[in-house]
Amino acid sequence: MLDISAIQKWGPFQPAVGPTVVLESGVGTQQINNAGWLVLTSNGWASEEQAYSAAERLMDALRASLSRLGMSADLGGRAPLKFFYPAGLEMIASRTGRRVLNDKHGAMVFPTDLEPTFARPDSTIRYTISAERWKNAFLLALNSGHTLSERERTAFDIYSEAFRSIESPDVKFVLHFAAIEMLLEKSPRPDPVVRHVDQLIEITKETDLPVGEKCSLEGSLKWLRCHSIRSSGRKFVQDRLGVREYGGRQAVRFFLDCYDMRNRLLHGDLPFPSRQEVSTLASPLGEMVGHLIAGPLLDLRV
């Protein structure tokens, strides 16, 4: 086991090509093992273009090596934009006597002769609710006698995990949509459709395709006996939420938009969504999930 308790820097490393690389804490003299923000630096590149190319190679090396070791890191690819405006940078510069740059979460390239210092905003988002409103909601739920199904209990656990991912709308969105999928029970399509699917399965079994391909196709076809997530979710949302609106759209329309976003985000359907697009849907989707889990309690005034 490698003891890093006293290590403030790792490096310099010498790649096969190019200047050396140093990994260090991004928080003053804090040791690497205690730092939540690390900085990988490499100096001596001849041009801005070469420096950016090197930054991409370094970040890919981080992604590959950390993945190989079962570890992870937020390299800023879809991180929230946090920065100081010029007036803020000038105020900090006047106090430090040095050039100040925003500490961008991700790749940065700058002339080393500037000898800058870096500023990074630190903010925490919290959700609050009045004590009286919480008490009223809890007592209404308790006195109603309403109980949740196992699906609803598990969906609530998934929904709750999304709140731990305040900084990542991608994670919030995916977990919220996963909670909706947990709520959906499989419902068979009409009998004529099921019979047609069964015929396709029998035809597939009789082909001379490789065994692995046949098994894969049969497995996919069996899923067609039941309604898709899109159609079953549409009915479920309509039944429970009716004409309520989320993100400025009626519940069913909003669900369908989220379903399309889910496909773009998880299945690589182009155009791939930007962080802003996902963020716009993530919060109202969370509200929708909460209302779906609340069920009949949703109509009680709190």
C-alpha beads as a LAMMPS data file, in Angstrom:
LAMMPS data file: protein, C-alpha beads

302 atoms
301 bonds

1 atom types
1 bond types

-500.0 500.0 xlo xhi
-500.0 500.0 ylo yhi
-500.0 500.0 zlo zhi

Masses

1 110.0

Atoms # bond

1 1 1 0.000 0.000 0.000
2 1 1 1.273 3.493 -0.865
3 1 1 1.261 5.889 2.074
4 1 1 0.457 9.387 0.819
5 1 1 -0.208 10.962 4.222
6 1 1 2.759 13.347 3.922
7 1 1 2.715 13.950 0.172
8 1 1 1.928 17.483 -0.951
9 1 1 2.971 16.930 -4.579
10 1 1 3.330 14.007 -6.942
11 1 1 5.867 14.692 -9.618
12 1 1 7.518 15.841 -11.615
13 1 1 6.493 13.021 -13.942
14 1 1 8.290 12.691 -17.239
15 1 1 5.936 11.670 -20.086
16 1 1 7.344 10.026 -23.191
17 1 1 6.967 13.312 -25.054
18 1 1 6.867 16.861 -23.701
19 1 1 7.619 18.809 -20.490
20 1 1 7.240 17.340 -17.020
21 1 1 3.932 17.130 -15.148
22 1 1 3.150 17.838 -11.480
23 1 1 0.018 16.852 -9.506
24 1 1 -0.616 18.872 -6.365
25 1 1 -3.329 20.110 -4.043
26 1 1 -5.340 23.048 -5.329
27 1 1 -5.862 24.301 -1.772
28 1 1 -2.747 26.068 -0.509
29 1 1 -0.262 23.734 1.139
30 1 1 -2.878 21.108 1.925
31 1 1 -1.757 17.524 1.419
32 1 1 -3.065 15.626 -1.575
33 1 1 -4.944 13.007 0.440
34 1 1 -6.956 15.708 2.250
35 1 1 -7.659 17.920 -0.757
36 1 1 -10.939 17.870 -2.642
37 1 1 -9.466 19.986 -5.446
38 1 1 -6.296 18.801 -7.223
39 1 1 -4.302 20.546 -9.938
40 1 1 -2.276 18.882 -12.682
41 1 1 0.217 21.324 -14.206
42 1 1 2.617 21.191 -17.116
43 1 1 4.769 24.148 -18.207
44 1 1 7.015 24.891 -21.156
45 1 1 4.783 24.408 -24.191
46 1 1 5.725 26.424 -27.255
47 1 1 2.237 27.613 -28.204
48 1 1 -1.315 27.886 -26.890
49 1 1 -2.406 25.225 -29.380
50 1 1 0.235 22.764 -28.154
51 1 1 -0.698 23.511 -24.557
52 1 1 -4.394 22.778 -25.135
53 1 1 -3.524 19.576 -26.988
54 1 1 -1.312 18.539 -24.076
55 1 1 -4.110 19.351 -21.606
56 1 1 -6.467 17.021 -23.463
57 1 1 -3.867 14.228 -23.427
58 1 1 -3.263 14.714 -19.703
59 1 1 -6.988 14.638 -18.933
60 1 1 -7.458 11.508 -21.031
61 1 1 -4.577 9.897 -19.160
62 1 1 -6.328 10.793 -15.890
63 1 1 -9.638 9.357 -17.099
64 1 1 -8.045 6.104 -18.260
65 1 1 -5.801 5.561 -15.228
66 1 1 -8.471 6.424 -12.656
67 1 1 -10.995 4.172 -14.420
68 1 1 -8.458 1.351 -14.443
69 1 1 -8.060 1.708 -10.661
70 1 1 -11.797 1.924 -9.946
71 1 1 -11.620 5.618 -9.043
72 1 1 -13.281 8.753 -10.377
73 1 1 -12.808 12.512 -10.611
74 1 1 -14.827 15.479 -11.814
75 1 1 -12.680 16.986 -14.576
76 1 1 -15.137 19.780 -15.287
77 1 1 -16.568 18.490 -18.555
78 1 1 -20.148 19.067 -17.406
79 1 1 -19.502 20.966 -14.192
80 1 1 -21.375 24.162 -13.293
81 1 1 -19.751 27.419 -14.350
82 1 1 -18.464 29.293 -11.305
83 1 1 -16.443 32.457 -11.740
84 1 1 -15.777 35.957 -10.519
85 1 1 -16.728 38.919 -12.697
86 1 1 -13.904 41.297 -13.753
87 1 1 -14.663 43.678 -10.876
88 1 1 -14.239 40.838 -8.405
89 1 1 -10.942 39.770 -9.956
90 1 1 -9.682 43.364 -9.845
91 1 1 -10.622 43.671 -6.170
92 1 1 -8.709 40.487 -5.310
93 1 1 -5.740 41.641 -7.425
94 1 1 -5.608 44.952 -5.552
95 1 1 -5.337 43.069 -2.274
96 1 1 -2.781 40.492 -3.412
97 1 1 -0.706 42.620 -5.755
98 1 1 -0.779 39.848 -8.356
99 1 1 -2.670 39.091 -11.560
100 1 1 -5.802 37.042 -10.715
101 1 1 -7.493 34.500 -13.002
102 1 1 -10.677 32.536 -12.508
103 1 1 -9.761 29.001 -11.451
104 1 1 -11.627 27.260 -14.241
105 1 1 -12.896 23.746 -13.506
106 1 1 -11.210 21.991 -16.415
107 1 1 -8.359 22.693 -18.815
108 1 1 -6.721 26.148 -18.555
109 1 1 -3.943 27.606 -20.680
110 1 1 -2.145 30.842 -19.786
111 1 1 1.313 32.448 -20.147
112 1 1 3.457 31.327 -17.209
113 1 1 5.288 34.663 -17.094
114 1 1 2.081 36.219 -15.753
115 1 1 2.711 34.354 -12.492
116 1 1 -1.005 34.624 -11.671
117 1 1 -2.910 33.587 -8.603
118 1 1 -6.291 31.904 -8.949
119 1 1 -9.726 32.647 -7.514
120 1 1 -12.410 30.001 -7.141
121 1 1 -15.918 30.790 -5.817
122 1 1 -17.252 28.319 -3.285
123 1 1 -21.019 28.001 -2.934
124 1 1 -23.397 25.503 -1.392
125 1 1 -27.049 25.064 -2.370
126 1 1 -29.518 24.159 0.357
127 1 1 -33.203 23.305 0.280
128 1 1 -35.325 24.736 3.069
129 1 1 -38.969 24.590 4.109
130 1 1 -40.878 26.177 6.972
131 1 1 -41.255 24.042 10.078
132 1 1 -45.024 24.621 10.137
133 1 1 -45.508 23.481 6.551
134 1 1 -43.413 20.377 7.155
135 1 1 -45.420 19.524 10.296
136 1 1 -48.728 19.944 8.458
137 1 1 -47.631 17.730 5.576
138 1 1 -46.331 15.041 7.903
139 1 1 -49.489 14.956 10.033
140 1 1 -51.718 14.815 6.943
141 1 1 -49.721 11.903 5.572
142 1 1 -49.729 10.115 8.925
143 1 1 -53.441 10.594 9.572
144 1 1 -54.468 9.672 6.028
145 1 1 -53.483 6.049 6.554
146 1 1 -51.967 5.991 3.070
147 1 1 -49.191 3.429 2.618
148 1 1 -46.677 3.194 -0.197
149 1 1 -46.024 0.155 -2.354
150 1 1 -42.561 -1.422 -2.536
151 1 1 -42.145 0.245 -5.909
152 1 1 -42.944 3.642 -4.417
153 1 1 -40.606 3.099 -1.457
154 1 1 -37.724 2.152 -3.736
155 1 1 -38.529 5.047 -6.075
156 1 1 -38.357 7.392 -3.078
157 1 1 -34.881 6.078 -2.186
158 1 1 -33.677 6.715 -5.746
159 1 1 -35.347 10.127 -5.777
160 1 1 -33.596 10.998 -2.497
161 1 1 -30.189 10.012 -3.874
162 1 1 -30.629 12.630 -6.585
163 1 1 -30.521 15.361 -3.932
164 1 1 -26.979 14.311 -3.039
165 1 1 -25.916 15.309 -6.559
166 1 1 -26.603 19.034 -6.306
167 1 1 -23.691 19.963 -8.563
168 1 1 -24.522 17.551 -11.389
169 1 1 -27.788 18.017 -13.290
170 1 1 -26.890 14.940 -15.359
171 1 1 -26.900 12.690 -12.288
172 1 1 -29.994 14.372 -10.852
173 1 1 -31.883 13.971 -14.108
174 1 1 -30.926 10.314 -14.623
175 1 1 -31.808 9.352 -11.045
176 1 1 -35.115 11.201 -11.168
177 1 1 -36.062 9.457 -14.407
178 1 1 -34.928 6.115 -12.971
179 1 1 -37.334 6.723 -10.083
180 1 1 -40.185 7.140 -12.593
181 1 1 -39.207 3.907 -14.333
182 1 1 -39.273 2.163 -10.953
183 1 1 -42.859 3.343 -10.466
184 1 1 -44.042 1.864 -13.764
185 1 1 -45.512 -1.626 -13.776
186 1 1 -45.341 -3.668 -16.954
187 1 1 -48.661 -3.760 -18.752
188 1 1 -49.298 -6.085 -21.713
189 1 1 -50.159 -4.724 -25.122
190 1 1 -53.510 -5.734 -26.717
191 1 1 -53.858 -9.456 -27.507
192 1 1 -53.494 -9.045 -31.303
193 1 1 -50.187 -7.241 -30.762
194 1 1 -48.915 -9.906 -28.359
195 1 1 -49.850 -12.668 -30.837
196 1 1 -48.015 -10.853 -33.614
197 1 1 -44.899 -10.500 -31.444
198 1 1 -45.068 -14.223 -30.562
199 1 1 -45.180 -15.048 -34.276
200 1 1 -42.065 -12.959 -34.833
201 1 1 -40.354 -14.835 -32.003
202 1 1 -41.212 -18.216 -33.595
203 1 1 -39.962 -17.026 -36.992
204 1 1 -36.724 -15.910 -35.376
205 1 1 -36.257 -19.315 -33.708
206 1 1 -36.546 -21.067 -37.085
207 1 1 -33.907 -18.977 -38.846
208 1 1 -30.365 -20.201 -39.447
209 1 1 -28.850 -17.210 -37.660
210 1 1 -26.045 -17.885 -35.130
211 1 1 -27.404 -19.031 -31.759
212 1 1 -26.170 -15.907 -29.979
213 1 1 -27.893 -13.610 -32.457
214 1 1 -31.157 -15.552 -32.231
215 1 1 -31.151 -15.434 -28.441
216 1 1 -30.471 -11.696 -28.517
217 1 1 -33.316 -11.029 -30.961
218 1 1 -35.741 -13.254 -29.044
219 1 1 -34.921 -11.404 -25.830
220 1 1 -35.542 -8.042 -27.477
221 1 1 -38.808 -9.207 -29.038
222 1 1 -40.151 -10.473 -25.708
223 1 1 -39.959 -6.919 -24.378
224 1 1 -42.364 -5.864 -27.132
225 1 1 -45.160 -7.872 -25.496
226 1 1 -45.479 -5.055 -22.958
227 1 1 -45.998 -1.352 -23.420
228 1 1 -42.838 0.733 -23.763
229 1 1 -41.591 3.056 -21.041
230 1 1 -42.763 5.947 -23.182
231 1 1 -46.355 4.751 -23.557
232 1 1 -46.759 3.286 -20.056
233 1 1 -45.153 6.377 -18.518
234 1 1 -47.421 8.622 -20.519
235 1 1 -50.533 6.876 -19.162
236 1 1 -49.162 6.739 -15.607
237 1 1 -48.363 10.455 -15.568
238 1 1 -51.733 11.346 -17.082
239 1 1 -53.607 9.260 -14.506
240 1 1 -51.749 10.657 -11.499
241 1 1 -51.015 14.244 -12.465
242 1 1 -53.646 15.206 -15.025
243 1 1 -53.284 18.807 -16.159
244 1 1 -50.643 19.853 -13.634
245 1 1 -47.702 21.692 -15.171
246 1 1 -43.957 21.205 -14.784
247 1 1 -41.367 23.443 -16.357
248 1 1 -44.170 25.407 -18.019
249 1 1 -45.615 22.321 -19.764
250 1 1 -48.514 20.012 -18.989
251 1 1 -47.403 16.877 -17.153
252 1 1 -47.631 14.445 -20.089
253 1 1 -45.851 16.803 -22.500
254 1 1 -43.134 17.397 -19.920
255 1 1 -42.692 13.651 -19.323
256 1 1 -42.329 13.004 -23.066
257 1 1 -39.729 15.763 -23.361
258 1 1 -37.821 14.216 -20.449
259 1 1 -38.056 10.786 -22.077
260 1 1 -36.477 12.181 -25.244
261 1 1 -33.770 13.865 -23.175
262 1 1 -33.127 10.589 -21.351
263 1 1 -32.528 8.843 -24.695
264 1 1 -30.169 11.557 -25.861
265 1 1 -28.252 11.487 -22.601
266 1 1 -28.056 7.725 -22.011
267 1 1 -28.115 6.309 -25.526
268 1 1 -26.051 8.930 -27.293
269 1 1 -28.912 10.092 -29.502
270 1 1 -27.745 13.204 -31.337
271 1 1 -27.679 16.060 -30.831
272 1 1 -26.134 15.249 -27.439
273 1 1 -27.688 17.518 -24.780
274 1 1 -25.744 20.367 -23.260
275 1 1 -25.428 20.752 -19.511
276 1 1 -27.846 23.699 -19.639
277 1 1 -30.515 21.670 -21.459
278 1 1 -30.359 18.923 -18.850
279 1 1 -30.294 21.419 -15.985
280 1 1 -33.475 23.089 -17.279
281 1 1 -35.386 19.798 -16.958
282 1 1 -33.711 18.259 -13.885
283 1 1 -35.376 20.374 -11.174
284 1 1 -38.973 20.295 -12.471
285 1 1 -38.517 16.562 -13.126
286 1 1 -37.643 16.153 -9.453
287 1 1 -40.831 17.992 -8.528
288 1 1 -42.809 15.669 -10.812
289 1 1 -41.261 12.561 -9.245
290 1 1 -42.111 13.819 -5.765
291 1 1 -45.718 14.349 -6.807
292 1 1 -45.917 10.905 -8.436
293 1 1 -44.695 9.248 -5.236
294 1 1 -47.039 11.316 -3.053
295 1 1 -49.993 9.863 -4.940
296 1 1 -53.349 10.721 -3.318
297 1 1 -51.615 12.975 -0.778
298 1 1 -50.810 15.372 -3.603
299 1 1 -54.313 16.841 -3.471
300 1 1 -54.138 17.591 0.249
301 1 1 -53.444 21.224 1.036
302 1 1 -50.233 21.736 3.020

Bonds

1 1 1 2
2 1 2 3
3 1 3 4
4 1 4 5
5 1 5 6
6 1 6 7
7 1 7 8
8 1 8 9
9 1 9 10
10 1 10 11
11 1 11 12
12 1 12 13
13 1 13 14
14 1 14 15
15 1 15 16
16 1 16 17
17 1 17 18
18 1 18 19
19 1 19 20
20 1 20 21
21 1 21 22
22 1 22 23
23 1 23 24
24 1 24 25
25 1 25 26
26 1 26 27
27 1 27 28
28 1 28 29
29 1 29 30
30 1 30 31
31 1 31 32
32 1 32 33
33 1 33 34
34 1 34 35
35 1 35 36
36 1 36 37
37 1 37 38
38 1 38 39
39 1 39 40
40 1 40 41
41 1 41 42
42 1 42 43
43 1 43 44
44 1 44 45
45 1 45 46
46 1 46 47
47 1 47 48
48 1 48 49
49 1 49 50
50 1 50 51
51 1 51 52
52 1 52 53
53 1 53 54
54 1 54 55
55 1 55 56
56 1 56 57
57 1 57 58
58 1 58 59
59 1 59 60
60 1 60 61
61 1 61 62
62 1 62 63
63 1 63 64
64 1 64 65
65 1 65 66
66 1 66 67
67 1 67 68
68 1 68 69
69 1 69 70
70 1 70 71
71 1 71 72
72 1 72 73
73 1 73 74
74 1 74 75
75 1 75 76
76 1 76 77
77 1 77 78
78 1 78 79
79 1 79 80
80 1 80 81
81 1 81 82
82 1 82 83
83 1 83 84
84 1 84 85
85 1 85 86
86 1 86 87
87 1 87 88
88 1 88 89
89 1 89 90
90 1 90 91
91 1 91 92
92 1 92 93
93 1 93 94
94 1 94 95
95 1 95 96
96 1 96 97
97 1 97 98
98 1 98 99
99 1 99 100
100 1 100 101
101 1 101 102
102 1 102 103
103 1 103 104
104 1 104 105
105 1 105 106
106 1 106 107
107 1 107 108
108 1 108 109
109 1 109 110
110 1 110 111
111 1 111 112
112 1 112 113
113 1 113 114
114 1 114 115
115 1 115 116
116 1 116 117
117 1 117 118
118 1 118 119
119 1 119 120
120 1 120 121
121 1 121 122
122 1 122 123
123 1 123 124
124 1 124 125
125 1 125 126
126 1 126 127
127 1 127 128
128 1 128 129
129 1 129 130
130 1 130 131
131 1 131 132
132 1 132 133
133 1 133 134
134 1 134 135
135 1 135 136
136 1 136 137
137 1 137 138
138 1 138 139
139 1 139 140
140 1 140 141
141 1 141 142
142 1 142 143
143 1 143 144
144 1 144 145
145 1 145 146
146 1 146 147
147 1 147 148
148 1 148 149
149 1 149 150
150 1 150 151
151 1 151 152
152 1 152 153
153 1 153 154
154 1 154 155
155 1 155 156
156 1 156 157
157 1 157 158
158 1 158 159
159 1 159 160
160 1 160 161
161 1 161 162
162 1 162 163
163 1 163 164
164 1 164 165
165 1 165 166
166 1 166 167
167 1 167 168
168 1 168 169
169 1 169 170
170 1 170 171
171 1 171 172
172 1 172 173
173 1 173 174
174 1 174 175
175 1 175 176
176 1 176 177
177 1 177 178
178 1 178 179
179 1 179 180
180 1 180 181
181 1 181 182
182 1 182 183
183 1 183 184
184 1 184 185
185 1 185 186
186 1 186 187
187 1 187 188
188 1 188 189
189 1 189 190
190 1 190 191
191 1 191 192
192 1 192 193
193 1 193 194
194 1 194 195
195 1 195 196
196 1 196 197
197 1 197 198
198 1 198 199
199 1 199 200
200 1 200 201
201 1 201 202
202 1 202 203
203 1 203 204
204 1 204 205
205 1 205 206
206 1 206 207
207 1 207 208
208 1 208 209
209 1 209 210
210 1 210 211
211 1 211 212
212 1 212 213
213 1 213 214
214 1 214 215
215 1 215 216
216 1 216 217
217 1 217 218
218 1 218 219
219 1 219 220
220 1 220 221
221 1 221 222
222 1 222 223
223 1 223 224
224 1 224 225
225 1 225 226
226 1 226 227
227 1 227 228
228 1 228 229
229 1 229 230
230 1 230 231
231 1 231 232
232 1 232 233
233 1 233 234
234 1 234 235
235 1 235 236
236 1 236 237
237 1 237 238
238 1 238 239
239 1 239 240
240 1 240 241
241 1 241 242
242 1 242 243
243 1 243 244
244 1 244 245
245 1 245 246
246 1 246 247
247 1 247 248
248 1 248 249
249 1 249 250
250 1 250 251
251 1 251 252
252 1 252 253
253 1 253 254
254 1 254 255
255 1 255 256
256 1 256 257
257 1 257 258
258 1 258 259
259 1 259 260
260 1 260 261
261 1 261 262
262 1 262 263
263 1 263 264
264 1 264 265
265 1 265 266
266 1 266 267
267 1 267 268
268 1 268 269
269 1 269 270
270 1 270 271
271 1 271 272
272 1 272 273
273 1 273 274
274 1 274 275
275 1 275 276
276 1 276 277
277 1 277 278
278 1 278 279
279 1 279 280
280 1 280 281
281 1 281 282
282 1 282 283
283 1 283 284
284 1 284 285
285 1 285 286
286 1 286 287
287 1 287 288
288 1 288 289
289 1 289 290
290 1 290 291
291 1 291 292
292 1 292 293
293 1 293 294
294 1 294 295
295 1 295 296
296 1 296 297
297 1 297 298
298 1 298 299
299 1 299 300
300 1 300 301
301 1 301 302
